[in-house]
Amino acid sequence: MSEHPHDNRSPNRTEPVSRSTSSDPIRRSIEVEYWVIDEDGRLTEPGDLVEAAPGVEREFTAPLLEIKTTPCETTAELREELFSRLRSVLREAEKANKGLVPLATPAEHGPIEDRPSERTRVQDRVLGEQFEYVRHCAGTHIHVEQQPGRKIDQLNTFIALDPALALVNSSPYFKGTQLAAGARSQLYRWMAYEHLPRQGRLWPYVDDNEDWARRIERRYGEFVTRAVFAGFDRANIEASFDPEGAVWTPVQLRERFSTVEWRSPDTALPSEIIRLADEITDVVERLNENEVRIEGDEGRVTDDAIVLPRFDAVEEYVEASIRDGLSSEEVRSYLDRMGFDVSAFEPLSKEMDAESLSVEEARELRLEYAERLKEDVQITQPMLAD
């Protein structure tokens, strides 16, 4: 699931991941959302596409489809599973004259409908008019299993790596107008959660397990209080939301499934998503051999240490990643120092330079990128190193 606030529970509906030693392969899984369109580029409901493969589900907005993988031990395994499920969905989509669009926003001018849900109803009332921004967001979640004895280091490292969202920015548009290189991230963090910033924005580094637990409980209490104030019964709220499920910060410990979840990336072409998951996991692999420390403003990953910049510096990199993406030399240099092969990524957002789109142009854009997704799945991609 993307950074949507409707459901924050199971990444794969599987048993929790456990590891016996630090030498075991690091498991990783992906959840990615795609807009569903008809043959004319109009948003439509998935219909029978949800039956096409395991791990395919509806999302809280009517035209969104989510595809999940199970925990995989290698990049090759993850890629094969994601692409296999996508191929099955695309075969069904072709029969139904539908397509999947790998753009973080649909560039849609009109409203997007919700599917009926008590969770959605609560959040709609709590966020008010700002909830409309969330309906225009489609993203990717990457889960990487927690490393024994290092999960807080891993969590803090993911916080510092949040500017890597720039590598897959895939739409600058909101309702036909250019908003930012990463329009989805701006909609979600800075607009939808304007009045609840501690719910939806990136949190500072965490000291220990107790610090994380306190933050979760405080945010849960804040959310429940808001929902009660909005007119909902406390017992019903608590039946629909547990503490972990009522928090939508972009980087999270998922204790129930023993993962650290990164919720910031846009939806994108599947080959780019796999590449990003591979590079994130590569940084995690260094945790077992290296010291993690926080100092300075620059940050770097070396053979001896993972140096995280101070959080206020991370925030500046994140803002530039959302606003300017890889057009920012500061962002490119930072991601390079943190171990990413920046030149290997080609964010779709950079391809779109029109200041605004008409309704017809938005439909044409969706049709174009639905074809791009099919091509990406059909082309034999080189296997990424594990």
N, C-alpha and C positions, 0 to 999 in steps of 0.2 A: 504494500500500500504506500501511497505517497504521503506527503505531510498532511493528508486529510484528517480531520478530527473526528471521523465517524467511528472508527474501529481501530484499536491499537493492541489487539490481543495476539493471536497466533500468527507467526510468519508462514508456517507451512502445515499447520494442523498435524504435526508429528510429535513424537516424544522428545523431551529435552535432550540436547546434545551434551555428551559428557566425554571427557578426554582423560586418559590414564596418565600420560606423561607428556612433557613439552616436546618430545620428538615425534608425536603423532601428527599426521597431516592436519592442517587447519581447515575445518569445514567452513563453507560459506554458502549462502543462498541469496536469491534475488526475488523481489516482487516488483513487477513493472506494469504500469497502466497504459492503455491505449484508447484513444477516442475511436468510436465506431461510426462509420459514415455509410450512406447509401451510394448508389452509382452516380448521383448528382453532387456528391460532396456534402450533403446535408447530414447533420448529426442524427443518429438513430439508435435504437436500443439493440443490444447484442442478440437477443432472441436465442436461437439454438446454438450459437457459438459457444455458450457456456458448457455445452455437452461434448465439445470437440476433443478435450484432452484432460488429464488430471491437472489439478491446480489452477483451473480456469474458473473465475468467479465474477459475479456482478460487483459493481462498486456502488457507492451511495448516491451518485448521480446517474441518471438514466442512460446516457450514452457512453459510459466508461466500462471497460473490461479490464480485469486484472489477471495477469498470468504469473504464477508462483513456481519456483523450483523447490525441490527438497534440499537439505544440506548435502553439499558435494565436497569431496576431498581434493579435487584438482580443478584447475581452470578448464581443462579439456572436458571433464565430466560435466561441469556447470554449463559450458557452452553447448554441449550436445543435448543436454536436457532442455534448456531454454529453447534452442532452435527447433528441436523435435516437437515441442508443444506448440510453438509458433507455427510450424508448418501445418500441423493438424488444424489449428484454428483458421489459418489462411485458406486451406482447402474448403472448409465449410463456408467461409466468407465468400469465396468465389461462387459457390453454388447459390448463395443468397444475394449476390450482387452487392456485397458489402466490402468495406475495407477497414484496415487499422491504421491510425494516424499517429506517428511517433513525435508529436509536438506537445510541449508542456502546457500550452494553452490552445484552445481551438480557434482563436481569433474571432470568436463568435460575437455578433452584435446583440442578439436577443438573449432572453433568460434561459438558463439550463435547469431542467426539472430534477428534483430529488426523487428517489425511490422512498416509499413510505417506511419509516423507521422511528422508533421511540428515541433512539440515540440521536438521530438527526434532528428530530423535533426539539429535543432539549437544547442541543447546541445552536440550532437556528435561533431560538429565543434568547439564549445567553449572549451570543455574539451580535444579535440584531441585524441591521442592514449589512454589516461587514461580512456576514456569512456568505453573501453573494460572491465575494472574491474567491472563496475556497472552492466554489462550484466550477470555477474555470481552471482548476489546477490538476495536472496529471504528472505523476512522478515515479521515481524508482526508490526502493529501499534495498539496501545491501546489509545483510546480516553476516557477521563474522564471529565465530564462537569465541567465548572468553578464554583467555590464557590463564592457566593455573597460577595463582599468586600474583598475577599482573593485570587484573581486570580494570583497576583504577588507572593504571598507566595507559592501558589500552583505550579506555574511555577518554582520558585527557588528550591522548594522541589523536583520536578521531575528532575531538573538538578543534584541535589545532589544524587538522587537515580539512576542515569544513570549506575553506576557499576553493578546494578542488571541485566544487560544484560547477565552477566556470568551465571545466573541461567538457561538459555535456549540456551547457545552456542550449535549449532547443526552440525557444520562441521568445521574441521581444514584444509580442502583441497582447493587448487586452482590449476586447471589443473593437477590434479593427484599428487600434492606434498603438504606435510604438510606446512602450513603457520603460523598458530596461533590457539589457542583454539577457538577463534572467528574469523575465516578467513574472513567472510563477513564484519565484522566491520573494520578489517584492510584494506581490499580491498577498502571499501567505504570511510572511513575517511582519511586514511593515504596515499592512493595510487591514487584513482580516483580524489580526491580534493587536491592533493599535491600543485598545483599552484593556487588554490582558497580555501585556508583553512578556510576562514571565511564563506564560503558557506556551507560546508559539515561537519564541526566539531562542537563539543559541544561549545556553547557560555557561557561566564561567567554569573554570577548572574545578574539579572535585577533590576534596582532601582525602576522603576514605569512604568506606561503605556506609557508615553512620551518617556522614554528610549527605550522601545521595539519598538515603532513606528519609532524612528530615525534609529535604527539598520536595520529594515526591508527596509526602504527607501534607506539606503546607500547600502545594499547588492543588492537591485533591480537595483539601478543605476550602480553599478559595473558590474552586469551581462549584462545589456542592452549595456553598453559600450563595453564589451568584444564581444558580439554578433555582434554589428555594425562593430567593428574592423575585425571580422571574415567574413564580407561581407554581412550581412543580413540588410534588410531595417528596420529602427527603428519602423515605424508604424506597420509592420507585427509582429515584436517581441512583441510590446506592446499589440497587438491583441491576441497573443498566451499565454502571461504570464502576470499575475497581480503581484503586489509586494509580496503578500503572497505566490503565486504559483511559485516564482522563488527562493525560499529559502529552503534549505534542511538540516538545522541544526537538530540534533536528538530530541530536545525538543522544542515545539512551542506552542504559543498561536494561536488558530484558532478562530478568532473573529467572523467570519461569522457563525460558528456553535457552538459558546460558549463552546468550549472544550479546554483542554490542551492535546496535543498529544505527546505521547512518541513513537518514531520511531526506537528505537535502537534494540529491541529484534529480534533474528533470527526467521525464521519460525521454528516450532517444532511440536511435537505431540500435538494435540488439548487439551488434558487433562492438559499438562504443561502450555499451553498458558492461559487457563482458571484460573489455580491456580495463575499464575503470575498477571493476571488482578485483581483477587480477593485481592491479597496482596497489590498491588499498591493502589487500591481503599480504602482498610482499612487504609492506611497511610493518604489518603486524608480526610477520615472521622474524623481524629484527628485534622485537621486544624481548625475546627469550635470551638473547645474547648481549644486549646493550643496556646501558643506563638510560633512563628517561629523566630529563631535568628541564626546568622552566627558567629561562633567562633571556634578557635582551629583547630586541624587537624583530630580529631577522629570522630565526629558526633555521634548522638544518638537520639532515639525516646523514650521518657518517658511518664509517666502519666501527666506530667505538661508542657512539651515543646518538640518541634521538633528542635533539634540543628543541623544545617548544618555546615559541615567543610568548611574552606576557599577553594576557588575555585582551587587553585593550588594543594591542597591535593586531591580534587575530581578528578582532571586530573590524578594524580598518581594512584588512585584506578581504574579509567577507563582503563588506559593503562595496568594495571595488569589483569583486567577482560578480556581484549581482548587477551593479550599475553598468560596468564596462566589459566584463568578461575577460577573455584573453586579449582584448585590445589594450588592456592595462599591462604595461611593462613590469610594474611592481608585482602584479599577480603572477605573471609568467615567471619572473625571477624567484618569487617565493616558492611556487610549486616545484620549480626545478631544484631548489635547495632541499625541499622536503622529499625528493626522490622520485618525482613523477617525470615521465617522458612526455613533456608538454607538446612537442612537435608531432606526436603520434595521434593527437586528437584534433578533430575538425568539427567544432560545435556548429550545429545547424543554424543557430541564431545568427551567426556571422554572415550567412548567405542571404539574409533578408534585410534589404535596405530601404524598402518603401516606407515612407512615414506613416501612411495609413492605407487601409484596405476597405474596399466596398464589400457588401455582402457577397456578391458574386466572386470577387477576388479571394475572399476568405475561403469559399468553397473550392475554388480552383487550387488554392494553396494546399488544402487538406487532401485533395485528390492527388496532387503532385507528390506529396510526402508519403501517402499510402503506397504509391508505386515504388518510392525509394525504399520503403520498408520491405516490400516483397523482393526487390532486387537484392537487398542486404541479406535476406534469409536464403535466397536461391544461390547466391555466389558462394563458392567454396572458399572459406576464410582460412588463412594460415593459422595453425594451432598456436596459441599463445604459450609461452614458457611457463611452467608451474613453479 
